[in-house]
């Protein structure tokens, strides 16, 4: 008699299945054997009869612990107990019956289960709620003010990696390629296609989280999938209370701030589950169950903020020491001039009153380093408290043996104060200046799922599922835009009181001051799923339909620019003459400015998504299973219900036009900003009907087919070895991103003004206090941010794997896997108005702009690709004798150009800006933040002391209670550094004006010079060698030759441990006291360094890592009472 269990995954469904074969002692099939499956917790029962080949299958089964009983006339009865079925798992239970009386019972415990997957081609990892609580992984989530388990997954899953901002990649699949579900209902943000991080039940309300990495069958929508299954009640009452506490006194200090950020975290709650019973009215035993939980977190934390601010001397106009230090590091010549070419005294540079006001109002004084130190010379632990409260309730009902259902409701209220980000240079959501205070970000998360299962016959089962998940967030800051403009002296802002934003001053090498974007954002998904499963002979066929209603809300479009953006980076003709960006700032001559006015700042999106699939699991032979299926998806464009959206048609040439702005209808035309229309003239602004386009401004892609095929083969005629593999094609839907692309473009005016010399006076055109033209609607000043292609193709990913698994015995399994994928039609941004690389310079080349009536036409395009290849080795030990663990090594080679010219995180929906739209492959390289080598070990071990254990088994009760009941948990992460990309903001080597339009370009690599420096330098971690790259110069007809992902940043070594002591209080009641520590040895894991080579702090790290608990050591103490 033997048992072989295998893990397979199913998509939107959260159910699993049992399969198996019944044979006699000679190996002959036993037909018409009766197989009974009983859920130990709820007493739910199913019965099957084996077919002519002795096989059976129980489909659509709840996760839980089961007993399997096999009976046949003339044979002894076989009973398999404690068989644990995970969500979306296919567990194989084969029985060999001995000849004898059917009243004889041969019992087999679940401990004999196998540890390898034998039935499908997919790779998956499952963590139970208990494991997530006991392992030292929740401490990282709690330390960051979260009760969400998704932030812990990379610490237990070998195929996952995380970037600096928390973005996840699973076996090369980015967040936009990953489906995330809660009880089978999508929990993905409609706009960003990333997980709704906080929309997860409390750790104690989670049954399990399953991460399916590769070759998911046709029911899946994503290349990878994260499924969370909520916990249900049983016939026994279970519950508990818990408290987790973290305190500054127990944690290690941050070496960059010189002190410990203040943290006093309290996370507490309770949970209870069991049968629904109302005394003398209703007894829910075996049919009605509930599980409820509540959790609260209070974290009055501080966040380290480190940045560069002007020294006291620089604030007084003395820039001599600063210029000398810059020149010594190869940045600048050390000399400065006024805009008219006359020499400036570096000891006494004239200071614009506005510049002086900006420094006193928005730039804090330095508080670290020497008097002439200007790099990372300001550090503060900024108050950034977090509070959250959440509740979860699940109700399960068995109506009849054929009919059951459950309902789960989750709600969370969270309020986060976000520290300023003075280093942000993109579209920043919070202000940069620490003097402005923090941003308040309240958030509501709501989720509801209803699932109904009906067993028509044992071989025909229907599953219906519906629900919705939604998130609403608000971002506010307590400042007055009018007051700030008055304090700084900036003038020319048209509508400063629309929302509270700070003017954003960006000086190369120093902090940014503004960038805030107060707003409200909402995302919601309503979903309906119906799946029908039919078993016949050796086939299990499943067909299904998936419908989604998608909503997306945003407001305050272009909020970052409503108070103006003022950039000083030396790229204008005026800046080139002066010779130093900070001196430009003191004089008051920006290189360029941006100022937005908005007619209609809000957006409400609505759309629908459809999918159909059919799949078959075919048992070709007892040792060979084929899984094949086909999925079709239809993703019509979302629409803005007020029609405030626009597209750019570059091919429109009617009536001599050179391109056209297209809006949905006549109503949309009424939103047009007059300055926008005047600036882009004679470009026409047309309705969709006039342009002969769909009202949604995009055609629906009709070719989204997803075939899948896989196999699982046991070549040795036993249950110890399996070879698995498969291939599939997956579709990436843009969801709400396509809608946001054209949002309010024609209803706003966001001009870009480049500084130059007035042809009459010879003075700069732009200068403080009002650095904008007198006539705002300057022809050619408007940009289109951003366009979405009318003939868009949904990106797709082909994925494949080959896996060999071996059961080594003793509950240990070994797996070797090769995984590969190729993505095509991936999204990135291009400038449709880009000139080709040239040696004459942009000023001359601009005469040949494709669209001379425009500045930038930022457009999405399907022209990039990805290639992922990985090898992994995994050893896992099933729980036995108190020990369970998983150890893995993963080697990856992940290449792409979807990240654009200077990726700073894993690619999101839409990608990033490419260097050259005529040659997007120029940006092909290592995926930024991918790590080539990654070792990961996690495990739990009940120390073998006390009664019933290996040691001191005969000890008295006192000794046993002291030395027994200890559990040790650990997670060890070792990985080399993430790939990074050097960039610069000074030169325009290709003559395309990229530094101005995009903000950066890549430098040249210096041959033969080492990329790295070993050891600290300049008081911070000097990791990279500044001499390894150089500025390529202007107008050389090409881009810098440094490739994307050409540098590997600092690696990570992190050991986290937990120790839990369990004490039995009464029969069935237990007290657990624990302590856990993330990065217990306080290994200094540096954050990726500054990658801008034209700053003197290039290659220096000014912070420690925060992801995966790799920051300064944190300690959490815990208490828990359970019954």
LUMSEBA-806366 format. One record per residue (C-alpha): z, y, x. Coordinates in steps of 0.2 Angstrom, whole numbers, plus 5000, padded with zeros to 4 digits. Layout:
LUMSEBA-806366
ZYX/...
//
This chain:
LUMSEBA-806366
500050005000/499550175007/499550355002/498250485009/498450665003/497150795006/497050985003/495551054994/495351224987/494851294970/494351474966/494951574952/495951434945/497651404952/497751224947/497551074958/497150884956/497650714960/496250584965/496350404971/495750224970/496650074965/496349904974/497049734976/497649654992/495949594997/495249774995/494349744978/494349874965/495549864951/494749924935/495649984919/497250004929/498450134920/498850284930/500250394924/500650564931/502350644927/502950824932/504650804938/505250974934/504450994916/504250814911/502350854907/501350694907/499550644909/498750464908/497150404916/496250234917/495350184932/493450164931/492350014936/492550054955/494450074953/494450264955/495450394944/495650584944/496850704936/496050874935/496851054931/498651004936/500051134939/500751144956/502451054957/503250884961/502550734953/502850544951/501250434950/501450264942/500050134943/500049974932/498849834930/499049664921/499449534934/500049654947/501649734952/501949914946/501750044960/502750204959/502450354970/503850484970/504150654976/502250694977/502150884980/500550964974/500151134980/499051264971/497151224972/497551064982/496650894979/497950764983/497350584986/498550444981/497750274984/498650114978/498549934984/499349824971/500149664975/499949514964/501549484954/502449534938/502149704930/503949724928/504149724947/504149904954/503649944972/504250124976/503450234989/504250404993/503250564996/503750565014/502350445018/501050575013/499750605025/499450775034/497550785035/496250845022/495050705017/494150765001/493350935004/492551035018/493551195016/494951255028/496551325020/498351355024/499851365012/501551445013/502851415000/503951554994/505451465002/504551465019/504151645017/506051685014/506751575028/505451615042/505751785051/504251865043/504951955028/505952065040/504352155046/503852195028/505552255024/505652365039/504052455033/504752475016/503752335007/504252184997/502452124998/502151955006/500351995011/500952095026/501751935033/500251815031/499551855049/501151785056/500851615049/498951595047/497951555063/496351615056/496951795051/497051955062/497652125058/497052295064/498152455068/498052515050/498552345042/496752295038/496552105037/495151995043/495051805039/493951705050/492751855052/492851905034/493352085031/494352135016/492752185007/492251995009/493951925004/494451884986/496251914983/497051844966/498751834958/498851684947/496951684947/496651864942/495851984955/497152104963/495852194974/495652384973/494052434965/493652574976/494052514993/493852324990/495452294999/497052204992/498252294981/499552264994/501052304983/500452204968/501352044972/502851964965/504551964973/504651834987/505851724976/504551734962/503151654972/502851474972/501551484986/500251584994/498651494999/497351565012/495751485010/494751525026/493051445026/491751355015/492551384998/491651304984/490551384971/492051444960/492551564974/491851734975/492451784992/491951715009/493851695011/495151694998/497051734996/497851654981/499651694976/500451574963/501951634953/503451524951/503851434935/505451374927/505951184925/507151084915/508451124927/509251304928/509051384945/509351554951/510251664964/510751834971/510251904988/510452054999/509552095015/510152235026/509452325041/510352455051/509952575066/511452505076/510652335077/508852395082/508152445098/507552615102/505852685103/505452725122/504252865117/505452965106/506952915117/508052875102/508152755087/507352805071/508652805058/508552655047/509752595034/508852475023/509552385008/508452254999/509352164985/508952074969/509151914959/508151774950/508451644937/507351514929/507551364918/507151304900/507151424886/508651384875/509451474860/511051384855/510851294838/509151374836/507951314849/507951184863/506551214876/506851054886/505150984892/504151114883/504751304885/505251374902/505551544910/505751624927/506251804930/506651904945/507152084950/507052164967/507552334974/507252414991/508052574998/507452625015/507952805021/506952775037/506252895050/504552875057/504152925076/502853065077/502153095094/500753225098/500153365110/500553545106/500253705116/501553745130/502553905129/501453975142/499853925133/500554005117/500754165127/498954165134/499354085151/498153935152/498053925171/499053765174/498253685159/496553715165/496953655183/497653495176/496153465165/494953495180/495953375191/495653245178/493753275177/493853375161/493053555162/492753655177/494453745178/493653915174/493354015158/492354155151/492254265136/490854235124/489854375132/489954285149/491254405157/492654315167/494354285158/495954295167/496754125164/498554205166/498254325151/496954265139/496754385124/497554305108/496854325091/498254365078/497654225067/497754105082/499554165086/500054145067/499353975066/500353915082/501953985075/501653925057/500853755060/501153695078/502953655083/503653695100/503553565113/505153465115/504853335129/504053335147/504053485159/503653665155/501753635160/501653465151/500453475137/500053285133/501153205120/502453345123/503153335106/504053195098/505153185083/505953055071/505253115055/506153075038/505052955028/506052865015/505452725004/506152664988/505452524976/506052424961/505052284954/505252144940/504351984937/504351874922/503451704919/503451604903/502751424902/502451334886/501851154883/501251154865/500650974864/500250844877/498550914877/498851094876/499951214888/499951394893/500851524903/501051714903/501651814919/502051994919/502452094935/502852284937/503352384952/503852564954/503752634972/503952804980/503452834998/503752985009/502352985022/502553075039/501253195045/499853125055/499453255069/498253135077/497053105063/495253165066/494353095051/494553115032/496453125033/497453095018/499053185024/499253345033/499453345052/500853475055/502653415056/503153585051/502453565033/503553415028/503053245022/501953185007/502753104992/501752964986/502452884970/501552724965/501552604950/500852424950/500652324935/499952144933/499852024918/499051854917/498851724903/498151554906/497851414893/497351234896/496651114884/496350934887/495050874875/495050704883/495750644900/494050674907/493550834899/494750984901/494551174898/495451314907/495451494900/496251634909/496351824907/497351964913/497352134922/498052214938/498152394940/498852524952/499152714950/499652824965/499953014967/499953104983/500853274983/501553394996/502753544993/501753685001/500953834995/499153855000/499154044996/500754065006/500053965021/498454075021/499454235020/500554175035/499154125046/498054275041/496554165037/495354245025/493854205014/494554055005/493854064987/495053954977/496653914987/497753874973/496753734966/497953604975/499153624990/498153595006/498453655023/497053735033/496453605046/496353675064/495653545076/495753585094/495053455106/496553365114/497853435103/498653405086/497753435070/498653545058/497953505040/496953375032/498053345017/497253285001/498453294987/497753184973/497953044960/497052884961/496952734950/496152564950/496152424937/495352254934/495252164917/494651994920/494151844908/493851674916/493351504907/493151344917/492651174910/492951014920/492150854916/492350684925/491050544924/490950394935/491050464953/490750644949/491850784944/490850924937/491551104935/490651244926/491351424923/491051604919/491951754926/491951924918/492752084925/492952264918/493252384932/493952554932/494252684945/494952854945/495052994958/495353174959/495253324970/493653284979/493353364996/495253414996/495253405015/494053555015/494653665001/495753775013/494453755027/494153655043/494053745059/493453645074/493653695092/492753565104/491553665115/489953605106/489253765100/488253885111/489854005110/490953855115/489853805130/489953985136/491853995135/492053825143/493753765136/494153725117/495953795118/495353955125/494153965111/495553945099/496554085107/495054195106/494654145088/492954075090/492753905082/491253795085/491053755067/491853775051/491853685034/492453765017/492253675000/492153744983/492153624968/491653644950/492253474944/493453384955/493853224945/493053054944/493252914931/492252764935/491852614923/490852454927/490652274923/490452124934/489851944930/489751774938/489251594933/489451444943/489251254943/489851124956/490050944958/491250834968/490250674971/491250524978/489650444986/490650304993/492550274994/492450355012/491150495009/491350644997/490050774994/490450944987/488951054981/488751194969/487851354965/488551524960/487651674953/488351854952/487752004944/488552174949/487752314939/488152494946/489752574940/489552734930/490552894931/490952924912/490753114914/489153084924/489853184938/488853094952/487253114961/485953024972/484753074985/482953014983/482153035000/480452974993/480253104980/478653204984/478053264967/477453444966/477653454985/479453414986/480253345001/481553234993/482653264978/484453274971/484553164956/485953164943/486153054928/485653164914/485553344907/487453344905/487653314923/486553464927/487753574919/489053534933/487853604947/488753724959/487653874960/487953894979/487453714981/485853734972/485453894981/485753814998/484653664996/483253754988/481853724986/482453544985/482353504966/483853444956/483253324943/483853214930/483653024931/482353024918/481353164927/481453064943/481052894933/482652814939/484052724930/485352834923/486652744934/485552804949/485352634956/484452474952/485452314949/485252184963/484652024954/484551904968/486351864971/486351674972/487751584982/487351394985/488751294993/488751125000/490051025010/490650845015/492150745019/491950585028/493150455034/492250355047/493550235053/493850155036/495650215036/496550365031/496850425049/495250515054/494150635044/492550735048/492250885037/490951015036/489951135025/488851285023/488851425010/488151585005/489251724999/488951894990/489952054994/490052164980/490252354983/491352374967/491852564966/491252614983/489452644976/490152764963/491252864975/489752884986/488853014975/490453084967/490353274963/489053304977/488053424966/489653494958/490353554974/489753654989/490353595006/489353695018/489453665037/489353825047/488853805066/489353955077/488054045087/487654225093/487154365081/485454415086/485854595082/487554625090/487654475102/489354435095/489854265088/489354235070/490954145066/492654215071/494454235065/495054295052/493654245041/492554125051/491254105037/489554195034/489554345022/488354245011/488954075008/487453995001/486553995018/484953895017/485153725026/487053735026/487453605013/487653425016/487553275005/489153175007/488653045003/487152964996/486952784990/485252694991/484352674975/483652504980/485252434986/485452254991/487152174990/487752115007/487851925010/488751815022/488151635027/489651535033/489751355040/491051245048/491351075056/493051005057/493850845064/495550795059/496650655065/498350595058/499350555074/500750475064/502550535063/501950665050/500950755063/499150805060/497850875073/496350975068/494851045078/493751165069/492151265073/491851405061/490351515061/489551645050/488151775049/488251935038/486652025034/486252175024/487952245029/488352425025/488452565037/488152755036/486652845043/486053025043/484453035034/484153205043/484453145060/483153195073/482553065086/483353065103/482553195114/482653295130/482353465123/484053485114/484453485096/484153675094/482353645098/482153475090/482953545073/481253625070/480653445066/482153395054/481553275041/482353375028/482453555034/483353615019/484853515023/486253495036/486753315035/486253185022/487553045025/486852895016/487352715015/486052585021/485952395022/485352385040/486852305050/487352125053/488752025060/488951855069/490551765070/490951605080/492651525083/493551375089/495251325083/496451185087/497951165075/499451045076/500551035060/502150935057/502550895039/504450915035/505350765041/507050745049/507350935046/505850995056/504151065051/503051175061/501251225064/500551275081/498751345084/497551415096/496051515090/494551575101/493451705092/491851795097/491551915083/490052035085/489352165073/488552335072/489252375054/490752465062/489552605068/489652715084/491552725085/492452595075/494352625075/494852475063/494052325054/492552375044/492852425026/491752435011/490352555017/490552535035/490452685047/489252805055/487952725066/487352815082/485552815079/484752775062/483152725071/484052595081/485652535072/485852385084/486352515098/488052495090/488152305091/489652245101/491352165099/492152195083/493552325086/495252255084/494652075085/495651975098/494751845108/496251725111/497651705099/499151575100/500251565085/501751445081/502951455066/504251325061/505851285053/507151165060/508851105052/509951085067/510550895067/512450925066/513650865053/513750735040/512250635037/511450705053/510950635070/512550715078/514350715071/513750615056/515550555055/516450725057/517750775045/517350895031/518051045041/517051015057/515450975047/515651135037/515751235053/514451145063/513251085050/512051175038/511251275051/509351315050/508351395064/506651475061/505451555073/503751635074/502851655091/501351765093/500351785109/498651865109/497651965121/497252145117/496052215103/494352265107/494152455108/492852585110/492852735122/492152895115/491953085119/491753245109/490953355122/489153305126/487653285116/486653165127/485353115114/485053285108/485353235090/486953345087/487953195084/489553265091/489453395078/488853305063/489853145066/491153205078/490953095093/489752995104/490052865117/490052895136/489252815151/490052665160/490352695179/489752535187/490952445199/492452535193/493852435185/494252475167/496052445168/497652525177/499152415180/500852485177/501452645169/500852825173/501253005168/502752955159/501852855146/500852685147/499352725157/498352565152/496552615155/495652695170/494952865167/493752845181/492852695172/491852815161/490952975163/490153105152/488353075152/487753255150/486753345137/484953315132/484553165142/483553085128/484752935126/486552895120/487952845132/487752665138/489652615135/489552485122/490552465106/492152355109/491852365128/493752385132/495152265127/496852355123/498552295127/499052125121/500452065110/501951945114/503151935100/504551805097/505451825081/506951705076/508051675061/509651585060/510351535042/511951455039/512151365022/513851325014/514051224998/515251314987/515251194972/514151054967/512451134965/513051304971/512651364989/512951515000/511751565014/512151685027/510751735039/510151845053/508351865058/507551975072/505752035074/505252045093/506951975097/506651995116/506052175113/504452155123/503552315124/501952295115/500952455117/499852525103/498052545108/497852695120/496952865117/495052815119/494352995120/493753005138/493553195138/495453225136/496753205150/497753075141/496352955140/496952775142/498752815138/499752735125/501052855116/501652725103/502152545101/501352425090/501952405072/500952265065/501652085064/503352145069/502852185087/503752355088/505452385095/506652245090/507352255073/508752145066/509052105048/510652015041/510551925024/511651845011/511051734997/511951634983/510951504974/511251374961/
//
